């Protein structure tokens, strides 16, 4: 089966003229050598496939490039080199309107900044992507109520973001990502503001969606406990993978050990 996401030799360089630099750069230039040249390799020659119905976790220290890579997958960052395909379509070739349509139709995104609309209630925030799709008011309200209950926020449908805790705001952001029943969910530290019980519940919900076979999840986390719910772990260091391995029967302690070894 063809992968849902296929990234080949992806680079994301930050600097004054990254395309020219990458074109002229000597082969096997190290992360530190690139930095000495005045550039930062947020993503350095990464290749990875994400299958349909797969939960993939990207782990690494702060500044390793985890969030940058996920933003490249959805083209929130334009890449400097390489290719990224979603369902066989080169996303770098898409015009802005087509890219927006792709995100609305196939992707759900949960990022650390939440991105909630401050003057809309919980229910209105969750229903917002459905509104952008043109769904009628009744249909989007019913779906929004469904996912609000799923993440345990029933009773707070009419609250505004300022009236919620950080963990509750995180759950609103997750609900909004789930509302459209996306084929791909990008989750950047989705449990970072949650208590352990809520975090475990969220991971189980994501795992349940994956087990149904219609949703793929790419999750950034630094928590080994979260990683045991996934199918495959990629450890990112200085913008490139230092190790990747299937989880299979490895417990959280085993994951932590392998990640620590990969990080040196």
N, C-alpha and C positions, 0 to 999 in steps of 0.2 A: 504494500500500500504506500502511495506517495506521501511524504511528510506534509504536515500542515504548514510548518515553517521550515525553510531550508536556507541556512546562512553559510556562505562560502567565502573564506579568506577575507573576512570583514575587518576593516580598519576604521577607527574614528580618532582622528588627530585634532588636537586643539592648538592653534597657533596662527601666525600671520598669513601664511599661504600653504595650508596643509596639502592641497592637491598637488601642487608643484613639488613640495618637499617629498611626498610619498613617491611620486614619479621618479625623482632623482636620487632617492635614498639608497645607499648601499644595502645589499642583502644582509640579513642576519644582524641588523642594527639592534642593539639592546635597548631596553626601556630607559636605562640611565643615560645611554649615549644619545637617544632621541631627546631626552629632557635637556641634556647639555647643549643641544642644537637649538633650544628655545621652543620645543614642542612637547605636548603631553599626549601620550598614547592611551586614551581612555579605553579603546578596544584595539587589540594588537593581533591581527591575522587569525581571527576566530572562525572556526567552522563547526556547525552543529545543526542537527536535524531534530525537529520536534514532531513526534507522531500523533495521529489522531487518537484521542482517548489516553493521552500520556500526561503525567504530572512530573515536570522537570524542575529541579531546584538548583539555583545558582548561589553558591556560598563564597565567602571571602571577607577579608578585612575591609575596614572603611577605606575608601579611595582605590579599591582594586578594580573598579570599572563595572560592578554589578548593575547598578541602576542605569548607567550609560548604555550598556549592552541591551537591556530590556527596552529602553527608549529607541534604540536603533531598530529593534524588531517591529515596532509600530510606526517607525519613521517620525517619531517626535524629534529625533536627531537624524539629519541627513548623514549618511556614511561617507567617509573619505575614499574608500576603496572596497572592492569585493561586490558581492551580490546578496540580496535578501529576497526570497520568494515566499509569498503566502498563497497557498493553494495553487502553486505553479505560476503565479503572477509576480513579475519583478516590480516590487513596490516603489523602487526608485524611478521607474518610468512613468508612474501615475501622475496625472495632473492633480492639482489641489482638490478639486471637486470630487474626483474619483477616489482620492485618498480618504477624504472625509466620509464618503459613502462606504468604503471598505471598513473603516473603523466603526461606523454606526451599525453595519450589518453583521460583522463577524467578531468584533473585539469588545471586551470589557476590561477596564483598567482601574486598578486600585493602587494609588501612590501615597507616599508618606505625608504629603501636604494636604490630603483629603480632597481639596478643591470643591468644597460644598458651597452652594449659593447662599449667602448669609440672610437674604430677605425671603427665602423660601423655607417652608416647613420641611420636616423629615419626609413626609409623604410626597411633597412636591419635588424635593431633591431626588428621591428615588425614581419618581415617574418622569423626570426630565428627559432622559434619553429616549423614552417611549414617545414623549411629546415631539421630540426632534424627528422621530420616524413617522410622525403624522397619525399615530393611533388616536382613536377617539377617547374622550375624557373618561367614560365609564370603564373601558377596557384597560387603560393604563392605570386607573385607580385600583382596580381589582388585582392587577399584577403587582403593583407597588405594595398593597396590603399583604399579599402573599409572601413576598420576600422580606418585608419588615418583620412579619411573624417568624420567618425562618431564622433570622438572626437575633431574635429575642427582644425586639424593641416595641412590641405591642403595648399600647397605652401612651406611647410618646409620638404618635403620628403627627400631632399638631405642634410639637415643639420646634423651636428654631435652633440652628446649630449652636448659638451662643448659650443656650440653656442646657446643653449636653456636656458630659465629660469627654475627655479625649478618646477614651475607649468606645463610648457611644457614637461619637462622630466617626470613628473608624468603621464601626458596624454599618453606619449609614452609607459610607463610601463603598463598602462591600456590597450592600444591598443594591445600590445603584448599578454596580458592575454586573450583578446577576440578573437584573430586571429584564434585560433584552434576550436572555437565554443565549449568550454568545458562544460561538464555537471555540474562541480562544480567550482565556483570561490571563492578563498580565498583573501580577500582584507583587508590589515592592514593599517588603516588610509588613505584610497584612496583619500580623499579630503583635506588632511592635508596641501598640498602645493598649493591648488587651491583657486582662488578668489570665492566669494559666488555664482556668476552666473555660473562659470564653474563647481563648486562643485555640485550645484543643477542639472545642465544638466547631469553630470556624474551619479548621483544617479537615475535620471529619466531613463537613458539608462540601468542601471543595473536592475531597476524595470521592464522595458519593457521586458528584457530578461527573467526575472522570470515569468512575466505574460504570456509569450508564453508557459510556462509549461515544458520546457526542461532543464532549468538551475536552479541550487540552488546556493545561495550566502551566504557565512559566512563572515561578515564584522566586523572588530574591529573599534570602533570610540569612541570619548569622546564628540561628538557633538549631542545634542538632536535633532537638526534640521534634521540631517541625519537619525536619528532613525525612524522618522515618515514615511519613505518610506518602512519600513520593515514589516514583519509579526509578529515577536516575538523578545522580548528583554530579554537578560540575563545579569544581573549585577554581575560582578565578584569582590570579595573582599578577599584579602589574599589567592588567589589561588582557591577559591571555590565560588559557586553561592550563593549570599545572597538574590536574588529575581529573578523571571522570570515572564514575563507576555506578553500576546498578545497585540499588539498595538491597533488594531481595530480603534476606532474613537478618540483616545487620541491625542491631538495636541502636538506641541513641548514643550509648557510650562508644560503640564501635565506630559509628559515624563521626563522632567528635574526635576520636583518635586518628582516623584516616585524614580528616580535614586538617587537623593540626600538623600532621606529618607533611601534607601537601603544601601547607603555608610555611613550612620550615621553622 
